[in-house]
Amino acid sequence: MEEDFWNHLEELRKRLILSICFFLFSSVFFYPFSGKFIKLFTDLVGKTYFFAPQEALFIRIKFSFMAGFVIALPLILHQLYLFVVPALTKEERRFAGPLLFFLIVFFYGGLFLGYFIFLPYILKILLSFQTDFMVPLISITKLFSFVFWVLAGFGISFEMPVFFFVLSKLGVITPLMLFHNWRFGILFILVFAAIITPTVDVVTMVFVAFPLFFLYFISIIFSFLGSRSKNK
């Protein structure tokens, strides 16, 4: 028993080291291109500014780490999968691979829609509140934090179908429960949309919440699949 414990610990250590290596390699590889990619974000608001000598360098490093994580995410999740899969039953292994695939696809899908569709619109709404006596002087650090918050919110929220599938397979929720409580689901989505879109514009909030409503009902289908596989 003690030997098994140390073997598992060694396996975990190996997977963690590989994951960290993937992350660091991706971050270092991305750093030379970080300036060009940061410009894609600054172009959404015009010129940005930094207010400390080291701030521009730190932003490039932070952005490289963020991009490195996004690039290395499939490899990191694969290491997690390799660590967990020996403990799964044959039935659970059958679903583990597709779940990992959908986890990655939905996350990247959330980032894609967040950047190309919602982020420009949200920034346009926020900057429209400027006046003759209030003009934007945007810090690159503040912009980076804002972009990170919005895109992370979309990436995580798009994992909803996968989470509901897993929770249904574990018996925590049922598709009938989700369907009957759809009003609470919509209320939660509206609150979440308000958090990741800090505007006072209700139209913007609903615009952001609309794909999440769609995801909620897709999640009910995933919940049904999870519940059905549980009963087999």
C-alpha positions in Angstrom: 0.0 0.0 0.0 2.8 2.4 1.0 4.7 1.5 -2.2 1.6 2.3 -4.3 1.3 5.7 -2.6 4.9 6.6 -3.4 4.4 5.4 -7.0 1.4 7.6 -7.4 3.2 10.5 -5.9 6.1 10.0 -8.3 3.7 9.8 -11.2 2.1 13.0 -10.1 5.5 14.7 -9.8 6.4 13.6 -13.3 3.2 14.9 -14.8 3.5 18.2 -13.0 7.0 18.7 -14.1 6.0 18.0 -17.7 3.1 20.4 -17.5 5.3 23.2 -16.1 7.8 22.5 -18.9 5.1 22.7 -21.5 3.8 26.0 -20.0 7.3 27.6 -19.7 8.4 26.5 -23.2 5.2 27.9 -24.7 5.6 31.2 -22.8 9.3 31.6 -23.8 8.4 30.7 -27.4 5.6 33.2 -27.5 7.6 36.1 -25.9 9.3 37.4 -29.1 5.8 37.7 -30.7 4.1 39.2 -27.6 4.4 42.8 -28.8 2.6 42.2 -32.0 -0.2 40.3 -30.2 -0.5 43.0 -27.6 -1.0 45.5 -30.4 -4.1 43.5 -31.5 -5.6 44.4 -28.1 -4.4 48.0 -28.0 -5.8 48.6 -31.5 -9.3 48.1 -30.0 -8.9 51.2 -27.8 -6.2 53.2 -29.7 -3.0 54.3 -27.9 -2.3 53.0 -24.4 0.2 54.2 -21.9 2.5 52.8 -19.2 3.3 54.7 -16.0 6.4 53.0 -14.6 9.7 52.2 -16.4 9.3 48.4 -16.0 5.6 48.3 -16.8 5.9 47.7 -20.5 8.4 44.8 -19.9 6.2 43.2 -17.2 3.1 43.4 -19.5 5.0 41.5 -22.2 6.0 38.9 -19.7 2.5 38.6 -18.2 1.0 38.3 -21.7 3.5 35.7 -22.7 2.6 33.6 -19.6 -1.1 34.0 -20.3 -0.7 33.0 -24.0 1.7 30.2 -23.0 -0.9 28.7 -20.7 -3.6 28.9 -23.5 -1.2 27.3 -26.0 -0.1 24.6 -23.6 -3.5 23.9 -22.2 -4.2 20.8 -24.3 -0.8 19.3 -23.3 -1.4 20.1 -19.7 -4.9 18.5 -19.7 -3.5 15.5 -21.5 -1.0 15.0 -18.6 -3.8 15.2 -16.2 -5.7 12.7 -18.2 -2.7 10.3 -18.3 -2.4 10.6 -14.5 -6.1 10.0 -13.8 -7.0 7.4 -16.4 -5.4 4.4 -14.7 -7.8 4.8 -11.8 -10.9 5.0 -14.0 -13.1 2.1 -14.9 -13.5 0.8 -18.4 -16.8 2.7 -18.8 -15.3 5.9 -17.4 -12.4 5.7 -19.8 -14.8 5.5 -22.7 -16.0 9.0 -21.8 -12.8 10.6 -20.5 -11.2 11.1 -24.0 -14.3 12.8 -25.6 -14.7 14.9 -22.4 -11.2 16.1 -22.7 -11.7 17.0 -26.3 -14.9 19.0 -25.7 -13.3 20.7 -22.7 -10.6 22.1 -24.9 -12.9 22.9 -27.9 -15.5 24.8 -25.7 -12.7 26.7 -24.0 -11.1 27.9 -27.2 -14.6 28.6 -28.6 -15.3 30.9 -25.7 -12.0 32.7 -26.2 -12.6 33.0 -29.9 -16.1 34.5 -29.6 -15.1 36.6 -26.7 -12.2 38.3 -28.6 -13.7 38.6 -32.1 -17.3 39.4 -31.3 -17.9 40.6 -27.7 -14.7 42.3 -26.6 -14.7 45.0 -29.4 -18.4 45.7 -28.8 -18.0 46.0 -25.0 -15.0 48.3 -25.3 -16.8 50.4 -27.8 -19.8 50.8 -25.4 -17.5 51.7 -22.5 -15.5 54.3 -24.5 -18.6 55.9 -25.8 -19.1 57.5 -22.3 -16.2 59.9 -22.8 -16.9 63.6 -23.0 -15.0 66.8 -23.6 -13.9 66.9 -20.0 -13.4 63.1 -19.7 -11.1 61.6 -22.2 -9.5 58.1 -22.0 -5.9 57.8 -20.9 -5.8 54.0 -20.7 -3.0 52.1 -18.9 -1.8 49.1 -20.6 -1.9 47.2 -17.3 -5.6 48.2 -16.8 -6.4 47.1 -20.3 -4.6 43.8 -19.9 -6.5 43.1 -16.7 -9.8 44.0 -18.3 -9.2 41.8 -21.4 -8.0 38.9 -19.2 -11.2 39.2 -17.0 -13.6 39.2 -20.0 -11.9 36.5 -22.0 -11.4 34.2 -19.0 -15.1 34.7 -18.2 -16.1 33.6 -21.7 -13.6 30.7 -21.7 -14.9 29.3 -18.4 -18.6 29.9 -19.1 -18.3 27.9 -22.3 -17.3 24.9 -20.3 -20.9 24.7 -18.9 -22.0 21.7 -21.1 -19.0 19.7 -20.0 -19.5 20.5 -16.3 -23.2 19.6 -16.5 -22.4 16.3 -18.2 -20.0 15.3 -15.4 -22.3 16.5 -12.7 -25.2 14.5 -14.3 -23.0 11.4 -14.6 -22.1 11.7 -10.9 -25.8 12.1 -10.0 -25.5 15.6 -8.6 -28.0 17.1 -11.0 -30.5 15.8 -13.5 -31.7 17.2 -16.9 -35.2 17.4 -15.5 -33.9 19.5 -12.6 -32.1 21.9 -15.0 -35.2 22.1 -17.3 -37.6 22.8 -14.4 -35.3 25.4 -12.9 -34.5 27.2 -16.2 -35.6 30.5 -14.7 -32.9 30.3 -12.0 -30.4 29.3 -14.7 -31.3 32.4 -16.8 -31.0 34.6 -13.7 -27.6 33.2 -12.9 -26.5 33.8 -16.5 -27.6 37.4 -16.4 -25.7 38.0 -13.2 -22.6 36.3 -14.6 -22.9 38.4 -17.8 -23.1 41.5 -15.7 -19.9 40.5 -13.9 -17.8 39.9 -17.0 -19.3 42.9 -18.9 -18.9 45.9 -16.5 -21.2 48.2 -18.4 -24.4 50.0 -17.4 -25.9 49.1 -20.7 -28.6 46.5 -20.4 -28.5 45.8 -24.1 -24.8 44.8 -23.9 -25.5 42.5 -21.0 -28.3 40.8 -22.8 -26.1 40.6 -26.0 -23.4 38.8 -24.0 -25.9 36.6 -22.1 -27.6 35.4 -25.3 -24.9 32.8 -26.3 -24.9 31.7 -22.6 -28.6 31.1 -22.8 -28.0 28.9 -25.8 -25.2 27.1 -24.0 -27.5 26.5 -21.0 -30.0 24.5 -23.2 -27.1 22.7 -24.9 -25.9 21.8 -21.4 -29.3 20.2 -20.7 -28.7 17.9 -23.6 -25.2 17.1 -22.3 -26.8 16.5 -18.9 -29.2 14.1 -20.5 -26.3 12.2 -22.1 -24.5 12.1 -18.8 -27.5 10.9 -16.9 -28.3 8.3 -19.6 -24.7 7.0 -19.5 -24.9 6.8 -15.7 -27.9 4.5 -15.8 -26.4 2.1 -18.3 
